[in-house]
């Protein structure tokens, strides 16, 4: 299966390339069509540097970036075979704002306003770049709709952009990377083959009868300011993080699995449910697509039973088994199996997400959390700009990243359903759970966090 090269000029002076949407992209576009004004799938990198960027060099570097990664230029259009992305149909914008007298708080508000502009995916490119020139240096904001990429893509684009600005290359012909089109073709071939059937059966059986509901007594809408991140931060300091790693080693699991099992216990305590489902996003990138810009995310629904009289090590074992089984069957996109499950199951698996980022790829946690001080990013010393990024379809999303031996975490929340006071209480209880787990991994679930009073 191949993509079709159209015999027409695109909006950027190149021939347009029509590529079918991947399964993941189709799912995102369906959600976008239901709420086109929403920014829940806007991803962003916002960084401040003390150096002043050259406007024209940045524009040139940006043009080379999107010429190299054509998914950033795609406009979604209907065709005989359904919706498809038309690469090179639109040029991603680059906006320069001179704000010499603007203080840091005002700049943060402006950055959040620019981030919060919805994409018209049927008319414009799914990527935008902003440069803010101020007295302290320069701030860059890159916004990409999830249709055009994932976290790895976002930082690949950022790396190419910063390198291009630094090198200041002259005008040159850029060879486009069309490997995402190959990925879409491979995905379609797999889904149409008999090889996908065992995986469809696995997920249908695994999710059958799932009833998880994120009903938390006492939760209320948010009181946080509109430009403040909908996020409750927490830190698991290095001694505690080392204890988590020892627990993982002793159980033959991983740091991520221990943290996820503790999160399952938290959800049980918050909701009273024993049938817990958590989305665990992975990037289904095989080696040929390691540097490909595009949407590769597959959120695996991990279903685990948690009861008050369970021992934590049993919950950990069940969490590990759910994760191993899901990873073994990750080749099929989860949206491709949803037609075979009930609407109740579909609702159950789109409520909570958990994401763990090891040290080597903790850029996402740094960008989302902000206030973590200066960091080296692709040869530049930068500070992250706090941006109120949305939580997609998940009302609660826990994100944890390894940084300098500690574990920095945050609970993102839908402010329509939860307040900052709610989320802060949840992460304080989570910290208490983790401390108790490290002290005794054989403790009963009912006893974990029992000493937490809500005022710790």
Number of C-alpha atoms within 10 A of each C-alpha: 10 11 14 13 13 12 9 12 13 18 15 15 12 13 17 25 25 23 24 23 23 24 21 20 23 17 15 20 20 11 16 20 13 9 12 14 13 17 19 19 20 22 24 26 24 24 20 22 17 15 14 15 19 14 16 12 17 21 20 18 24 24 19 21 22 23 23 19 24 25 30 28 26 29 23 24 14 11 11 6 7 10 17 21 26 28 28 27 26 21 24 21 16 18 12 15 11 12 14 12 12 16 12 12 9 12 17 19 17 15 23 22 14 16 25 20 13 18 22 15 19 17 13 20 28 28 26 22 21 19 23 23 23 19 13 16 14 19 26 21 24 21 22 27 24 26 29 24 25 19 22 22 21 22 22 18 24 20 15 18 22 20 16 21 19 16 11 15 13 10 10 7 9 13 10 14 16 18 16 20 22 15 19 24 18 14 16 16 14 15 17 10 9 10 12 15 13 12 20 20 12 14 22 18 11 16 20 13 14 19 17 22 21 20 12 15 9 8 14 15 14 19 13 14 8 13 17 14 21 26 28 22 18 18 16 19 14 15 11 19 21 17 17 26 19 16 21 19 12 11 15 10 18 17 19 20 19 27 23 24 23 23 21 26 30 23 25 22 21 16 15 19 20 18 19 26 28 27 21 21 16 15 15 18 16 9 8 9 15 13 15 22 26 27 27 30 21 20 24 24 24 27 23 23 17 27 19 17 11 15 19 26 20 18 24 25 18 18 24 23 17 17 20 13 15 21 15 9 18 18 16 22 22 21 16 13 16 16 11 13 16 15 10 14 19 18 14 23 25 21 19 23 28 22 20 24 18 15 14 9 16 16 21 19 22 25 20 23 26 17 12 13 10 16 14 9 15 15 11 16 15 19 22 23 25 22 26 22 23 23 23 22 17 20 19 24 23 22 21 26 26 23 20 10 15 17 22 23 23 22 23 27 26 21 22 11 14 21 21 23 15 18 24 18 17 19 21 19 24 22 21 18 24 26 19 18 24 20 14 15 23 15 18 18 26 16 14 26 21 12 12 14 11 10 7 10
